[in-house]
Every structure is written in C-alpha cells, then in structure tokens.
Amino acid sequence: MSLDALRTQAAALAARVVAGETRSIARALRNVDDRVPGYLELLKALFPSTGKAWVVGITGNPGAGKSTLTDRLIEALRADGKTVGVLAVDPSSPYTGGAILGDRIRMTRHANDAGVFIRSVATRGHLGGLSRSARDMVRVLDAAGFDVVLVETVGVGQDELEITRTAHSTLVVMPPGLGDEVQAIKAGLLETADVFAVNKADRDGADAAVRDLELMIALGSEALVASGKRRGHVVHGGVKVDALPEAPGSTPELWTPPIHKCVALRGEGIREVVSALEKHHAWVTSTEAGRERRRGRLVEEVREALRETLIDAATVALAKELDETVSAVEARALDPYTATEQLLERFRASG
C-alpha cells in the first residue's frame, strides 16, 4: 500500500477514534501495539487531539494489589463523572512469548460501562514495567477523549521506572511486610512516587510501612538541601521553599509525596488516594516546577523515539554488515567495541 493510501486510511481511523467509537479505539490500539503498516501515520493524525487526558501511573511490587486498587480508582473516578481509559500491562513469558493478561479479570464489573475502556497488553519482553508501545497506546486513549488514563505496570520490583516518563502522576502501591526500613530507603521504585498507597492496611505492619516511607522521604529531603538541588522527580523535597537558596528567575515549588493507607479489597481509603492524586495533578498543571517536569517528559519521549528510529534504521541498513561483524567477533578477529565503532561509521557514511 502506498504512503498516500496509508495516510488516508489512518486519517479516517483517527477521526473515528476522536469521535469516541469503541471499535475504532480498539482497532487503533491493536494497530499501534502490533505496529502494523501505517501506525505512525495514525499516531501523527491523532496527535493534535491529544494533551487533554490526565495520565496516572500505578506501579508497585508484585502482590501489592495494584489491579484491585485500579478497579477501585475507576469506581471513584466514575462517581466523579470522569471517563476512564485503562491500560493494564502484563509480563510476557521469556520462553513462549505468551501472556495471561489477567488484570482485566479484576475489572470485569466495568465491562458494560460506556465511560470505561480497558485494554490489556503484554510487555513482549520490553523492560521497565511497560510495553514498547505503551506510551503510544496511552496517546490513543487520550485522543479518544478519556478524562483520565490509568496505566497499571507489570510490577517487577525496584527498577520499574519507565512509568515516570509516561504518567503525569505516579501512584506507588506498597503492601505491609516487604522488609525493613533499609529496603524502603534503597528501593529505586519508591523514589518515583508522587503518591504512596499502603494497601492491605488491615494487615500487621501497615503502620511500620508508613514510618519507613516517611523516613525515606525525610532522608531524601535532607539530601536535596545538602546537594543544593531545587527540583527533581526523586522525592520532590519535603522541605519548605524558603529553605533552599534562591536562583535568579526561578520558582522552586516543591511537592512532598503523601502517604495514605487503604484496603482496596473493601474500598477503604480510596477517596483519600484519589484526592491526593488530584492535588498532585493540580501541582503539575499550576506550578512552574510541575510544568518543567511535563516538558522533561516530552524531551525524554522525543529522545527515546529518536533512539528507536535510529536503531531500526541502522539495523535495516547494516543487515549484511551485522552478520559479517558478528562472525568476526565470534572468531575473535575483532572485538565488539571496535566492531560497534566500525558499524557506526558505515551507517554514517551510508546516510
């Protein structure tokens, strides 16, 4: 199919997505996830209609109750009159490539609600807690007119940080009893939080988990002052604005991640979690620091798209050279570092 035909087809599908047609939304998500020919033209056509949705990332350790909490968040947001799109990411098997896609099972009661759209997606081996196409799929749901897009990550542990580059607000869900305060301090996953939810708070250890998180935030605040840093997504600084040195022309509004206990299975504490997320959304949209963070997300998105495009282009352009180079490295006739440099030079010359 010619490029003009792909563009025409993409424009027609994009118009139906923006109009909110459920089947077209599902088709667009599938096309983007499978990267069928024309998916980029579809994303280009959808882009002018994006930028309105509030994207909330939900992450945390396995067994924290993310899916159940997501289900309760849908319920609370719908009670507030908001439409909700959900992207639930499940891990793929490293052996078969298959995935259970079981998150939606916990959300089946919303299946007949026209104001809710739930899509499960497999990681397909992509690291970082999301699938490779997750950010683009979020953009489809944004263009479809959903007020809020919830993105539930795989939940793989301490290094699941990609959600912070996708969501406006990141909710980290923690169950009691995962370890001592040292674990809380060193867990990189926790440092991404805009709001903490200590789920399953009816179990022993919930208060201890809250204290450990408070300790982590306090230590992060002290480090912020000591280093002279004014902003940052890593623990947004639980200190007063006037405690930091002023820089010319800057307005260093700070955000301290709040901690809320909840029992998602019984729907307890959900309203407080939603309220905290809404306050963070207001911070992101109304402060200079928040706007700077949103711009940082776009910078990272463009860089990542550029990296992927360059890798794909180089892989295609150097297909023959890659095979020859691998053989040379395998024979120890060439080291992989020199091989990479040579491939890069060939790619530059080919352009």
Secondary structure by P-SEA (a helix, b strand, c coil): ccaaaaaaaaaaaaaaaaaccaaaaaaaaaaaaacccaaaaaaaaacccccccbbbbbbbccccaaaaaaaaaaaaaaaabbbbbbbbbbbccccccccccccccccccccccccbbbbbbbccccccccccaaaaaaaaaaaacccbbbbbccccccccccccccccbbbbbbbcccccaaaaaaccccccccbbbbccccccaaaaaaaaaaaaaaaaaaaaaaacccccccccccccccccccccccccccccbbbbbbccccccaaaaaaaaaaaaaaaaaccaaaaaaaaaaaaaaaaaaaaaaaaaaaaaaaaaaaaaaaaaaaaccccaaaaaaaaaaaaaaac
